[in-house]
Amino acid sequence: MITGHNIGARIVSEFPDARNSVAEVIEMYGQDVVGPAMFSYVSVGFFHPVFSPAIQSNDVARIEQCYRFLEGLLDSPDPDIVDAAVIRVVPWTLGPDWIDATRRFGGPLLQAEVDLG
């Protein structure tokens, strides 16, 4: 379960190459992981350095891993994490470069969020 207390560690655990991006968020916000910091963890720590490059390079294994992680964000008991994922990541999943992967790898929470029918 991804929470405000472990989001940085979970990103780094799942995507070790995002370590520097997560460190950048910690440098900006310290260990305070509420509100705006959540949006930075999701954007600066996960989306921009990991998910977007996976789509651009068509790395299928990495794309699938990213969609699983996104599902974990959407399943978080922390509403700030869910809001950050819905606002910062979910809209991209409907874009022309993303929609096929969303249909193929998107979990039930993402599918419900984007309503692909």
C-alpha positions in Angstrom: 0.0 0.0 0.0 1.4 3.4 -1.0 1.1 6.1 1.7 2.4 9.5 2.3 5.0 7.9 4.7 6.4 5.6 2.1 5.8 7.0 -1.4 9.4 8.1 -2.0 10.8 4.7 -0.8 8.2 2.9 -2.9 9.1 4.8 -6.0 12.8 4.1 -5.5 12.2 0.4 -4.6 10.1 -0.1 -7.8 12.2 2.1 -10.0 15.8 2.4 -8.7 16.8 4.8 -11.5 14.3 7.4 -10.1 16.5 7.7 -6.9 17.8 11.1 -8.0 14.4 12.4 -8.9 13.0 11.4 -5.5 16.0 13.0 -3.8 15.2 16.2 -5.7 11.6 16.1 -4.2 13.0 15.5 -0.7 15.4 18.4 -1.2 12.4 20.7 -2.1 10.1 19.6 0.6 12.2 17.8 3.2 10.5 14.8 4.7 7.1 16.6 4.8 5.0 14.4 2.4 1.6 16.1 2.5 -0.3 18.2 0.0 2.0 19.8 -2.6 4.8 17.3 -1.9 2.5 14.5 -3.1 2.1 16.2 -6.5 5.9 16.5 -6.8 6.5 12.8 -5.9 4.0 11.7 -8.5 5.3 14.2 -11.2 9.0 14.7 -10.5 9.6 11.4 -8.8 7.6 9.0 -11.0 5.8 10.4 -14.1 8.5 12.5 -15.8 11.6 10.3 -15.1 10.0 6.9 -15.3 6.5 6.6 -16.9 6.8 9.1 -19.8 10.2 7.7 -20.9 8.8 4.2 -20.8 6.0 5.2 -23.2 8.4 7.1 -25.5 10.8 4.2 -25.8 8.0 1.6 -26.0 9.6 -0.5 -23.3 6.6 -2.9 -22.8 7.9 -4.5 -19.5 8.5 -1.0 -18.0 5.2 0.3 -19.3 3.4 -2.6 -17.6 5.3 -2.0 -14.4 4.4 1.7 -14.5 0.7 1.0 -15.0 0.9 -1.4 -11.9 2.4 1.4 -9.9 -0.2 3.9 -11.1 -2.9 1.4 -9.9 -1.2 1.4 -6.5 -1.3 5.2 -6.4 -5.0 5.1 -7.3 -5.6 2.5 -4.5 -3.8 4.6 -1.8 -5.7 5.3 1.4 -4.1 8.8 1.2 -6.4 11.1 -0.8 -3.5 13.4 -1.6 -1.8 10.6 -3.4 -5.0 9.7 -5.3 -5.6 13.3 -6.2 -2.0 13.7 -7.4 -2.3 10.6 -9.6 -5.6 11.6 -11.0 -4.5 15.2 -11.8 -0.9 14.6 -12.9 -0.9 11.2 -14.5 -4.4 10.0 -15.5 -5.0 12.6 -18.2 -1.9 11.5 -20.0 -3.1 8.0 -20.2 -5.8 9.1 -22.6 -3.4 10.7 -25.1 -2.7 9.2 -28.5 0.7 7.8 -27.5 -0.8 6.2 -24.4 -4.3 5.0 -25.1 -3.4 1.6 -26.4 -1.2 0.9 -23.4 -3.9 2.2 -21.1 -6.4 -0.3 -22.6 -3.8 -3.1 -22.4 -2.2 -2.5 -19.0 -4.5 -0.2 -17.1 -5.9 -1.8 -13.9 -9.5 -1.6 -12.8 -9.2 1.6 -10.9 -7.6 3.4 -13.9 -10.2 1.9 -16.2 -13.0 3.2 -14.0 -11.3 6.6 -13.8 -11.0 7.0 -17.5 -14.2 5.1 -18.4 -13.0 3.4 -21.6 -16.2 1.3 -21.5 
